[in-house]
Amino acid sequence: MTIHKFSATSADGSAQSLDAYAGRVALIVNVASKCGFTPQYEGLEALYKENRDRGLDILGFPCNQFGDQEPGTDAEIQDFCSMNYGVSFPVFGKVEVNGPDADPLFVYLRSEAPGDFGPSNGPLYDHIKATRPEVLDTDEVKWNFTKFLVGRDGNVIRRFEPTVTPEQIKSEIAGLLD
């Protein structure tokens, strides 16, 4: 199985097969408009603009499961991303990434890259440990702006926790594009 076997709901409600991204490197990110990590949109957009012609796609999936930090409608989210960060990469319809209603794509991503979430994540780790300790040793997405790096073949390569910025993974992505 690869991500190319899944589909996603676009912000306008239409289904989009992820096989459209076959042959390209993808960075799949659960995003939110009212999060302390929201400024990462800027780095994601810069990474996308710099590398899209070399085969990189960034796919944003809004999620409201963490502190109600993505309360808007899909249309409001699109406007926010465009007006505040000039986002030109696709931002899909809102999804859940954990729990019984988790989008099947995120169930797959989590199983393929369970993550390495620990004290090195600083204050975010302390927050999760204090508020949701039951998720620490699970594959659950811990917070907004968790990133899943996917190879051209659709296989998940690695998961980056929210505290890892787009700038910090730039060289790893570049290595996949060469």
C-alpha positions in Angstrom: 0.0 0.0 0.0 1.1 3.6 -0.7 -0.5 7.0 -0.4 -1.4 6.8 -4.0 -4.2 4.3 -3.1 -6.0 7.0 -1.1 -8.2 9.9 -2.0 -8.8 13.2 -0.2 -11.6 15.7 -0.1 -10.6 19.0 -1.6 -11.7 22.3 0.1 -14.6 22.5 -2.4 -15.8 19.0 -1.4 -14.8 17.1 -4.4 -12.8 13.9 -4.1 -9.2 13.9 -5.4 -7.2 10.7 -5.9 -3.7 10.9 -4.4 -2.4 8.9 -7.4 -2.2 12.4 -9.0 1.0 12.8 -6.9 2.7 9.6 -8.2 6.3 10.2 -9.2 6.6 13.2 -6.9 7.9 13.7 -3.4 5.2 14.8 -1.0 5.2 16.4 2.4 1.8 15.9 4.1 1.1 18.2 6.9 -1.9 18.6 9.3 -2.3 22.3 9.6 -4.2 24.9 11.7 -4.8 28.6 11.4 -4.7 29.6 15.1 -1.7 27.6 16.4 1.7 28.7 17.6 3.1 26.7 14.7 0.9 28.4 12.1 3.9 30.6 11.0 5.3 27.4 9.5 3.0 28.1 6.6 5.6 30.6 5.5 8.4 28.0 5.4 6.2 25.4 3.8 5.3 27.8 1.0 8.9 28.8 0.5 9.9 25.1 0.3 7.1 24.4 -2.1 8.0 27.4 -4.4 11.7 26.5 -4.4 11.1 22.8 -5.2 7.8 22.2 -6.9 9.4 22.2 -10.4 11.9 19.6 -9.1 9.0 17.3 -8.0 7.9 18.4 -4.5 4.3 18.7 -3.5 3.1 19.9 -0.1 -0.4 18.8 0.9 -2.0 20.6 3.8 -4.8 19.0 5.8 -6.6 21.3 8.2 -7.5 19.7 11.5 -9.4 21.0 14.5 -8.5 18.2 17.0 -5.8 20.2 18.9 -7.1 23.0 21.1 -9.8 24.0 18.6 -7.1 25.8 16.6 -8.8 25.3 13.2 -12.4 26.3 13.8 -13.1 27.8 10.4 -15.0 26.4 7.4 -13.0 25.0 4.5 -13.7 28.3 2.6 -12.5 30.4 5.5 -9.3 28.3 5.8 -8.6 28.8 2.1 -8.9 32.5 2.5 -6.7 32.6 5.6 -4.0 30.6 3.9 -4.0 32.7 0.8 -4.3 36.1 2.4 -1.9 35.6 5.3 0.7 33.3 3.8 0.2 33.3 0.1 -0.2 29.6 0.2 -0.2 28.1 -3.3 0.1 24.4 -2.4 -3.1 22.4 -2.0 -4.9 22.7 1.3 -7.6 20.1 1.4 -10.9 19.9 3.4 -10.7 19.6 7.1 -10.0 16.1 8.5 -9.5 14.3 11.8 -6.1 12.7 12.2 -6.7 10.7 15.3 -9.5 8.7 16.9 -12.4 6.7 15.4 -13.2 9.2 12.7 -9.6 9.7 11.6 -9.1 10.0 7.9 -7.9 6.7 6.4 -4.9 8.5 4.9 -3.7 9.6 8.4 -4.4 6.2 9.9 -2.0 4.8 7.2 0.6 7.6 7.7 0.7 7.1 11.4 1.1 3.3 11.1 4.0 3.7 8.6 5.8 6.4 10.6 4.8 6.3 14.3 7.1 9.1 15.2 9.7 9.8 17.8 8.0 12.2 20.2 10.0 12.9 23.3 11.6 15.5 25.6 13.6 16.9 22.7 10.3 18.5 21.6 10.6 20.9 24.5 7.6 22.8 25.7 5.3 20.9 23.4 6.3 17.6 25.0 5.7 19.1 28.4 2.3 20.2 27.3 1.3 16.8 25.9 2.7 15.0 28.9 0.6 17.2 31.2 -2.6 17.2 29.2 -2.7 14.0 27.2 0.0 11.6 28.6 -1.9 8.6 27.2 -0.8 9.5 23.7 2.9 9.8 24.4 3.8 6.2 23.4 1.3 5.8 20.6 1.4 6.6 16.9 -1.2 9.3 17.3 -0.4 12.7 15.8 0.5 14.8 18.9 -0.3 18.3 17.5 -0.7 20.6 14.5 2.0 20.7 11.9 3.2 17.1 12.1 4.8 16.4 8.8 5.0 13.1 6.8 7.6 12.8 4.1 6.6 10.5 1.2 8.8 9.3 -1.6 8.1 9.4 -5.3 6.9 5.8 -5.0 4.2 6.8 -2.5 5.9 5.1 0.5 6.2 7.0 3.8 9.8 7.8 4.5 9.7 9.7 7.8 7.6 11.6 10.2 8.6 15.0 11.6 7.1 16.3 14.8 5.6 19.9 14.9 8.7 21.4 16.5 10.7 20.5 13.3 10.5 23.4 10.9 10.3 23.2 7.1 13.8 24.8 7.0 15.2 22.0 9.1 14.1 19.3 6.7 15.0 21.2 3.5 18.2 19.3 2.9 16.5 15.9 3.4 13.9 16.8 0.8 16.5 18.1 -1.6 18.2 14.7 -1.4 15.1 13.0 -2.6 14.6 15.4 -5.4 18.1 15.0 -7.0 
